[in-house]
């Protein structure tokens, strides 16, 4: 496909691009005005001469620069599409256009702009851009890496969904929101840096990123949303910084490669099925900040041999530790015996396991549902 697109491009460069209004078509070399950090500045003079672009046309509201469409919106430009017959696999998005004495800044990459543009291999996003829209690069399977400047406050819903060739994403300090499914199903993505400016990691943001091996969640993210890293089976290292308060439903469901887990003392709740199916985990010690462990939170973690439940916990949901087939030691530090929902240790070999509890409450635990069936119950 890449070779075909290159041939088409070379052939079409010899032709005049037809538009409804002014047009300029020249093989103009780019000047040193602008760079890949600040962005490319394109100038069209009143006499029609052009710098830093090889193709330009204008139809009254839309500009085409090197076959990328820029629409005029409220005095600025937004990337709105492209000419499939002329675009090359490498795209440098313009930061400014100076058109016959009027300057326009490029502030956004709109919705669906490069959706399913599978031959796109490289895109440069300038520091003028503040948002990347819904499905902007959806299923651009030829993309291998992308740098997102700190000027981009929001990476939209499914912006890079299904970019299966993407191996690395570099997010600059300043990015604030990674919306739902932003990088979902980027199966070759092996590294991602999440800067301390990020406050939101949306639902399924990195879901299905099976090649991802490590992740660090900064404390600026107060809540890790539902399914944020769902099915990241290659994830072996996870760091959650102090400041994170909640781990949402299915946030790390099916992360079978995860072997260790450190939850900071800022986390108060662990959502339903948050770590369900993390079969590589062998031990679990929750901090004293945790007050609730939801249904199936650690269900199916069959590698777990020991669990420490802090005295701060006031509720444990049904099947919270079900199917933990190798569980041998549970230390529950709550003095008041919790009355969790049914089957908290369903299909766990607790008849052969040891339960350690506060000495003052040992007799109550020996009579309480969901606790009394441990083979050994002893004081901490």
N, C-alpha and C positions, 0 to 999 in steps of 0.2 A: 504493500500500500504506500509506504514511504517513497519508494522509487517512482511509482506512478505519479504521486503528487508532485514530486520534484520535476518530472518531465513536463507535466501540465503547467507548472509554474513558469518554467523556462520558456515554454511556447507562448504563454499568455503575456509574458513581460514584453514581448515584441508588439503586442496589440495595444490600442488605445482603450483605456477603461471608460465605458460609456456611462454617463450620468445625466441627470435632469438639468444640471446647471454648470457652474464653473468646473473645469477640470485641468489638472496638470499631470503629465506623465513623463518623468525624466529619470535617468540613471544618475541621481545626485548623490555624491559621497556624503557621509555624515560628518559634521563638524564635531569639535570637542565640546560643543554646547550641551550640557547635561551628561549624566553618566548613569550607570545601573544602580547607584545608591540613591541619588536624588531623583533620577528619572530623565527620560528623553524629552527634549524640547524641540518641537517642530515649528518652523517659521514659514509662512507663505506671504510673500511680499505683494504689494499692490500690482506690480507688473507680472505676477504669476509665478515668479521664481520660488523655488522651495529648497529648504535645507533639512537634513536629517531624515529624509524619507524618499523612497523611490517611486511611490505612487500616492496621488492625492486627488480627491474629487469632493464636491459639495453639491447637495441637491436642495438647499433651502433650510433644512433642519438637521440633516445628518451629514457628518464628515466621514469619508473613508480615507484612512491613512495606512498604507501598506496592507490594504484589503481588510482592515479591522474597522468596524463601524462604531462611530462615536456620536451619540445623540445629545442635542442641546437641551438641558433641563435646568430651568431657573437660573440661567446665567453661567452654569458650569457644564462640563461634559461627563457623560457616563458611557462606559463601554457597553454596547447594545447588541453586537452581533459581528458577523464577518461574511466576506464573500468567499464561499466555498471553492470557487474556481480559481481564486488567485492567492489565497493565504498560504504561507509557508509553514513548515513544522515548527519553526522557531519564531515566537512572537515577543516583541518588546512593546509593552503597553506604554503609550505616551503619557507624560506627566502634565505637559502644557502644550497648547496650540496657540501660536500667535498668527492670527489670520487677518491680513490686511489692516493692521493697526489695532485690532481687538484681541485681547488675551483671554483664553479659556483654560481653566484648570480641570484636569480629569480627577474626579473625586470618588467614583464608584465603578465597580464591575457589576453589572446588572444580573438579573435572573436569567438562567438558561443560556447565557451568552455563548459558551463553548460546549454546551451539552452534547455529549457523544461525539466530540471532535477527536476521534481515535488516533489520527495521525499527528496530533500535536505532541511534540516531544519536550518543548522547553517554553516557559513563559516567565518574563520578567515583570514583576509588579512594582511600580514606583512608589516612593514615599508620599505621594499626593493622595493615594487611594485610601479611603477611610472605611469602606465596607466591600465585602464580597458576597454577592447575592445568592439566593436559593438556586441550587443545581448549576451554579456558574461553570464548574468544570466536571460535572457529573459524567462518569464513565469515560473520561479522557485516559484511556488505557495506555497510551504511549508516554504519558508524563512519568519521569523517573525521580525528579526532585523539585521542590518548590521552596522559595524563600518568601516569607510573608512579613512585610515591614511593620514596625510598631505603630505606624499611623492607622493600620487597619484595626478598628475597634471591634468589629464583629465579622466572624466567618460564618456565613449563612447556612441554613438547613440544607444538608446533603450537598454542600458546595463541592466537595471532592469525593463524593460517594462513588464507590466502584472503580477508583483509579488504581487498578490492579498492578500497574507497573511502578507505582510510586514507592520508592525505598526510603526516602528521608524527607522530613518537613522541618524547616527551621522557622520557628515563631520568634519574632523580635519582641523585646520588652515594650509594652504599650498595648498589645493585643489584650482585649478584655473578655470577649465571649466567644466560645466555641459552641455553636448551636447544634441542635439535634442532628445526629447522623452525619456530621460535617466530614468525617473521614471514614465512615462506615464502609466495611468490605474492601479496604485498601490492604489486600492480603500480603503484599511484599514489604509493607512499611515496617522497618526494623528499628527505627529510632525516631523519637519525638521529644523535643524540649518544650516544656510548658512553663513560660515565664511567670514571675511573681505578680504580674499585672492581671493575670487571668482570674476572673471572679466566677465564671460559669463554664462547666463542662457538661454539655447537654446530654439528653437521652441518646444512647447508642452512638455517642460521638466517635468512639473508636471501636465500636462493636464489630466483631469479625475480623479484626486486624491480627490474623493468626501468626504473622511474622514478627510482631512486636515482642521484643525480649525484655525491655525494662521501661519503667514509667515512674516519674516523680510528680506527685500532686502537691502543688504549693499551698501554703496555709491561707492564701487569698481566696481559694475556692472553699466556700463554707459548706457546700453540699455536693457530693458526687452523685450525679443524677442516675436515674434508672438505666441499667444496661450500659453504662458509659464505656466499660471495657468487656462487655459480654462476649464470651467465646474467644478471648485472646489466649489461645492455647499455648502459644510460645512464650508467654510472659513468665519469666523466672524471678525477676527482681521488681519489687514494688515498694516505693517509699511514699508514705503519706505524711506530710509536714503538719506540725502543730498549728492549729487554726481551723482545720477541717472539722466540722461539727457532726455531719451525718454522712453515712454511706448508704446510698439508696438501694432500692429493690433491684436485684440481679446485677448490681454494679460490676462484680467480678465473677459472675456465674460462668462455670466451665473453664476457668483459667487453670487447666490441669498441670501446667508446668511450674506453678507457683509453689516454692518450697519453704519460704519463710515469709512471715507477715509481722510488721510492726505498726500497731495502731496507736496514734498519739493520744495524749491525755486530754485533748480537746473534744474528741468524738463522744457524743452522748447517745447516739442510736445507730444500730446496725440493721439495715432493712431486710425485708423478706428476700430470702435466697441470695443475699448479697455475695456470699462466698460458696454457694452451693456447687458441689461437683469439683471443688479444688482438691483433687485427690493427692497432690504432692505435699500438702501441709501435714506436718507431723506433730507440731505442738502449737498451742494457742494460749496466750496470756492477754486478757483484756485489761485495759487501764481502768482506774477508779472513777473516771468520768462517765463511763458507759452506764446508762440507766435502763435501756431496753434492747433486747435481742429478739428480732422478729421471727416469724414463722419461717422454718427451713433455712435460717441464716447460714448455717454451716452443714446443712443436710448433704449427705453423700460424700463428705470429706473422709473417705475410708482410710486415708493414711494417718489421720489424727490418732495419737496415742495418749495425749494428755491435754486437759483443758483447765484453765483457771478462770473462775467467774468471780469478779470483784464484789465487794460489799455494797457498792453503789447500785447494782442492778435491782430493779423493782419489778420487771416483767420479762418473762421468757415465753416465746410463742410456740405453738404446736410444731412438732418435728424439728425443732431448732438444731438438734444434733443427731437427727435420725440417720441411719445407715452409716454411722461411723464405726465400721466393722472391726477396727483394731483398738478401740478405746480401752485403756487400762486404768487410767487415773483421772478423776475429776475432783478438783478442789473448788468448793463453793463457799465463799467467805461471808455470805449473808447470814446474819444472826437470826433474822426472822425467816422462817421457812417459807420459800416461795411456793405458791400454788399455780404452777404453770398449766397451760392447756395440756390436753392429753398427748401422749406419745412423744414427749420431748426427746427420749433416747430410744425411739422405735428402731428395732433391728440392730441395736448395739449390744454387745456381749457384757452387759453390766453385772450379770450374775457372777462373772469372773473378774470384775473390776473393783477398784477401791474408791470410795467416796470419802473425802476429807472435809470436815465442817467445823465450825466453832464449837468448842467443848460444851458451852452452855446450851447448845441447841441439839446436841447429838441424839437425844431420845426422841425429840420431835421429828427429826429426819428419819429415824428408824421406823416411824409409823406413817410417814407422809406418802401419799400417792406420788408416783414418778421418782421417788428417792429410795423407798424402802427395799427395793429389789436388788440393790448393789450387794455384791458378795461380801464386801467388807466395808463397814462404816466406822471411821475413826476420827478422833479429834485432830485438828490442825496443830 
